[in-house]
Amino acid sequence: MKPAFSVARAALSFLLACVLATSALHGGESAAAIPTFAPDPGADGASPFQDGAWKVATPAYTAELRLLDDTTRPAFLERRTGSREDPFASIPGQKSSLLTFLLRIENKGRGDLVFEPDATRMIGRVHEAWYPVGWPDIQSAYELLGVEVPPLQARARPLLLDGQKVIRPGGVEEGILLFRPPPPGAKRFRIEVGLTLPDGSGAGLGAPYRLVRK
């Protein structure tokens, strides 16, 4: 589970993104774009990468993780909400300052799978780890600003994977894992998704990314 202190840090990070984006808008400039990261299938411990997504398939479960950007996210939003309006953009009409990963898990076995979104990690250099931004983090960020969550951003709530998920046999869990980008200067990171199988053993998916120089 996500450590309590990381919740506050995530909220402050999200708040910072909002403040910077708002300042840019008032100054007549676009919000700063996040660095471009590409999948690194050749890295140690990488899960299989196929058709733009990390995929693990076993008799017990299948898992698929895909990084959505400003060009691919609208199709997912339209499928789930009927609208292409982007609640993950810092400012409506601007590029997102956050990383959005679409995760889909299907239980193909006979027992329950347990997935803890808060335990998913973005791993950087040694001893560096960051956790997803959840809905409580977003609410806290806007509370610190002294305003309510805007209606467009509120649409993100049902799309986020938040809180423990128990996936029954034959069931599917799908949603967004939302991360702040790694700190400036980062050249690589890795997303680690963990699952607990019916016998209590661990499983999951590893998704390494590398910085793309422009």
SVG drawing of the C-alpha trace seen along z (x, -y; Angstrom):
<svg xmlns="http://www.w3.org/2000/svg" viewBox="-21 -37 42 60">
<polyline fill="none" stroke="black" stroke-width="0.4" points="0.0,0.0 1.1,-3.5 2.9,-5.1 0.9,-7.9 3.6,-10.5 3.6,-9.7 -0.1,-10.7 0.8,-14.2 3.7,-14.4 1.6,-13.2 -1.1,-15.8 1.6,-18.6 3.0,-17.4 -0.4,-17.5 -1.0,-20.9 2.3,-22.1 1.3,-20.9 -2.0,-22.8 -0.3,-26.0 2.4,-25.9 -0.2,-25.2 -2.4,-28.0 0.5,-30.4 1.5,-29.5 -2.1,-30.1 -2.2,-33.5 1.2,-34.3 -0.1,-33.4 2.2,-30.3 1.3,-26.7 1.9,-24.3 5.3,-22.7 5.2,-19.3 6.5,-16.3 9.6,-14.6 9.0,-11.8 9.7,-8.3 9.6,-5.2 9.2,-1.5 12.5,0.3 11.6,4.0 15.3,5.0 15.8,3.9 16.3,6.5 13.1,7.9 10.9,6.4 7.6,8.2 6.8,9.1 6.0,6.0 3.6,6.3 1.3,4.0 2.2,1.0 1.6,2.6 3.2,4.7 1.4,8.1 1.6,11.0 -0.6,14.1 -0.8,17.1 -3.5,19.7 -4.4,17.7 -4.5,14.2 -3.7,11.8 -2.4,8.2 -1.8,5.4 -0.3,2.0 -0.2,-0.7 1.1,-4.3 -1.5,-6.7 -0.4,-10.1 -2.3,-13.1 -3.0,-11.4 -4.0,-8.0 -5.9,-8.9 -9.0,-10.5 -10.0,-7.1 -10.0,-5.5 -11.9,-8.5 -14.5,-8.3 -15.0,-4.6 -15.5,-4.9 -17.2,-8.2 -18.6,-9.0 -16.6,-12.2 -13.0,-13.0 -12.6,-15.8 -9.5,-15.1 -9.8,-15.3 -6.1,-14.5 -4.9,-17.6 -3.6,-20.3 -5.7,-22.9 -8.5,-22.0 -7.2,-22.1 -3.6,-21.8 -1.2,-18.8 -1.2,-16.8 1.6,-17.2 1.0,-13.7 1.7,-10.2 -1.4,-8.0 -1.1,-4.3 -4.1,-2.1 -4.1,1.2 -6.3,4.1 -6.3,7.3 -8.5,10.4 -8.9,13.3 -8.7,16.5 -8.4,18.8 -10.7,20.3 -9.8,18.2 -9.8,14.5 -7.0,12.1 -6.1,9.1 -4.7,5.9 -3.5,3.0 -3.2,-0.1 -1.5,-2.0 1.2,0.6 2.1,0.0 5.4,-1.8 7.4,-3.9 11.0,-3.0 13.8,-5.4 17.4,-5.2 18.4,-3.2 16.1,-3.9 13.8,-6.1 10.1,-5.1 6.9,-7.0 3.3,-5.9 0.2,-6.7 -1.8,-9.9 -5.2,-8.7 -8.5,-10.6 -7.9,-11.5 -4.6,-13.2 -6.4,-15.2 -9.1,-16.3 -6.4,-17.3 -4.6,-19.3 -7.6,-21.4 -8.5,-21.8 -5.1,-23.3 -6.0,-25.7 -9.2,-26.5 -11.4,-25.4 -13.6,-22.5 -12.4,-20.0 -13.5,-21.4 -16.3,-19.4 -13.9,-18.3 -11.3,-17.0 -14.0,-15.3 -14.7,-13.0 -11.4,-11.3 -12.6,-9.8 -14.4,-6.7 -11.5,-6.2 -8.8,-5.9 -7.7,-2.6 -8.0,-3.5 -8.3,-1.2 -8.0,2.5 -9.5,4.5 -10.6,8.1 -11.1,9.7 -13.4,12.7 -12.9,15.6 -13.9,14.4 -13.8,10.8 -11.9,7.9 -10.5,4.7 -9.6,1.8 -8.6,-1.8 -5.9,-4.5 -2.8,-4.6 -1.8,-8.2 1.8,-9.3 3.8,-12.5 6.7,-12.4 10.1,-11.4 12.2,-14.3 14.2,-16.4 17.3,-14.6 15.8,-11.1 16.7,-8.9 14.9,-5.7 12.0,-4.5 10.1,-1.3 6.5,-0.6 6.0,2.4 2.5,3.8 2.0,6.5 -0.8,9.0 -1.6,11.5 -2.7,14.9 -5.3,17.2 -2.5,19.2 -1.0,16.0 2.0,15.9 3.0,12.8 2.8,12.1 2.7,9.1 4.2,7.1 7.3,5.0 7.4,2.1 10.7,0.2 10.9,-3.1 13.8,-5.2 14.0,-8.9 13.8,-9.8 16.1,-12.6 14.6,-15.0"/>
</svg>
